[in-house]
Amino acid sequence: MSESKIPYKIYLTESEMPQSWYNVRADMKTKPAPLLNPGTGLPMKPEELEAVFCSELVEQELDNDTRLIPIPEEIRNFYKMYRPSPLVRAYCLEEKLKTPAKIYYKFEGNNTSGSHKLNSAIAQAYYAKKQGLKGVTTETGAGQWGTALSMACSYFGLDCKVFMVKCSYEQKPFRREVMRTYGASVTPSPSTETQVGRKILAEHPGTTGSLGCAISEAVEVAVSNPGYRYVLGSVLNQVLLHQSVIGLEAKAALDKYGVKPDVIIGCAGGGSNLGGLISPFMGEKIRGEADYRIVAVEPASCPSFTRGVYAYDFCDTGMVCPLAKMYTLGSDFIPSANHAGGLRYHGMSPVLSQLYDDGYMEAVSAVQTDVFEAAEAFARVEGILPALESSHAIRVAIDEALKCRETGEEKTILFGLTGTGYFDLVAYEQFHNGTMTDYIPTDEELESYRRRLPKV
Ligand SMILES: *Cc1c(COP(=O)(O)O)cnc(C)c1O
């Protein structure tokens, strides 16, 4: 089909939507390393994981072999309320940049949670309900995951308890109200409600919190209350699996027009949107059927891929969770408080970590003010106020397109626009007032956290 025929938005029909999630682990030559029991140093057994997570999710977590996992009908029906998400050809941005590059983005912000997180939240709530549980606990950083989970829990009639990183709780009071609208209870973390929270507060009085702290608190509440389990919005293999719906839809839409991206770009916090977006493309790359350049973009203030180490580490600050082998900055790394975006986790998905280590993808970091410049440029031509997190991908997509302007190359660029930025307006305000700063950790600081990695 000729180039001019490609519409601004490529939608799929309901019947073209994915029926199964795609598990990229099935195609990986080196599988991601197993989660370890921190006490014994041995791989976590399913029954050990089932004390914390729902049973069917444990099965998905440990399944490195099944390529396609059917999406239950109840979840597919929920997906139909807000999916397929549009794949947009950024004609206006291309024109503004005067680039010969062809830019596409997959927009996941068209639901109340304002992000891709709902794709996994609804799946996790479904399995919790199916198991007959009363409720779930979780952490949230910027608030998108907590919102998504609140929506999913209210849909299935589950209780939802959210520990929200304190600096975000204070910066984003309206996020909290959205969650409460969906019936969730929201506690700023660290809190005095848990043992681990009290311990962290005693050791670091005045701390603004971190995802790692909030995870420890949520896990403690889940394991000490019968009928509750803990759910996590990123990092885990199961979350990447659910998010593969992003990549499957994107690929199906591009395939309709015979388009193959040269470069695929996504922001990386814990790795779930990026992992989901790239999964089907990565599968082709691993199987030698196609080649794509795949780029992860992380904040310079929390650079797990670009300046972290690939090692076993705790997933949380309180060291109650299993050990995961991942690119990490150390579980007690607390990023500077001025960054309230959802990219501040100290570690990275074990699946993406292994793929990165094997050379299947690249990573770059971006500083905050550069990211905001890109966010604003994008908002002004594409009509969407992007989330701070997503704007990391926009930054690098624009840079790639500008390179094409220099070289005249007509590259096809695909990036993930993970969400909207209506709750990032305090940060936008700082940017507009010229008071935005960016703290980039020094090598010495990173080394001090690294020295405290567990010896495995
Ligand atoms: C949570 C979030 C991210 C980062 O999380 P990943 O697991 O790395 O995808 C990115 N964008 C938005 C809008 C988010 O809410």
The ligand as an SDF file (V2000), in Angstrom:
LIG
                    3D

 15 15  0  0  0  0  0  0  0  0999 V2000
    4.6450    3.4000   35.4810 C   0  0  0  0  0  0  0  0  0  0  0  0
    4.8050    4.1350   34.2440 C   0  0  0  0  0  0  0  0  0  0  0  0
    5.9490    3.9950   33.4530 C   0  0  0  0  0  0  0  0  0  0  0  0
    7.1310    3.1750   33.8380 C   0  0  0  0  0  0  0  0  0  0  0  0
    6.9210    1.8640   34.2000 O   0  0  0  0  0  0  0  0  0  0  0  0
    7.4220    0.6590   33.3270 P   0  0  0  0  0  0  0  0  0  0  0  0
    7.1120   -0.5290   34.1280 O   0  0  0  0  0  0  0  0  0  0  0  0
    8.8950    0.8460   33.1010 O   0  0  0  0  0  0  0  0  0  0  0  0
    6.6710    0.7150   32.0740 O   0  0  0  0  0  0  0  0  0  0  0  0
    6.0030    4.6800   32.2640 C   0  0  0  0  0  0  0  0  0  0  0  0
    5.0090    5.4820   31.8750 N   0  0  0  0  0  0  0  0  0  0  0  0
    3.8980    5.6660   32.6090 C   0  0  0  0  0  0  0  0  0  0  0  0
    2.8410    6.5920   32.1250 C   0  0  0  0  0  0  0  0  0  0  0  0
    3.7600    4.9880   33.8080 C   0  0  0  0  0  0  0  0  0  0  0  0
    2.6580    5.1530   34.5270 O   0  0  0  0  0  0  0  0  0  0  0  0
  1  2  1  0
  2  3  1  0
  2 14  2  0
  3  4  1  0
  3 10  2  0
  4  5  1  0
  5  6  1  0
  6  7  2  0
  6  8  1  0
  6  9  1  0
 10 11  1  0
 11 12  2  0
 12 13  1  0
 12 14  1  0
 14 15  1  0
M  END
$$$$
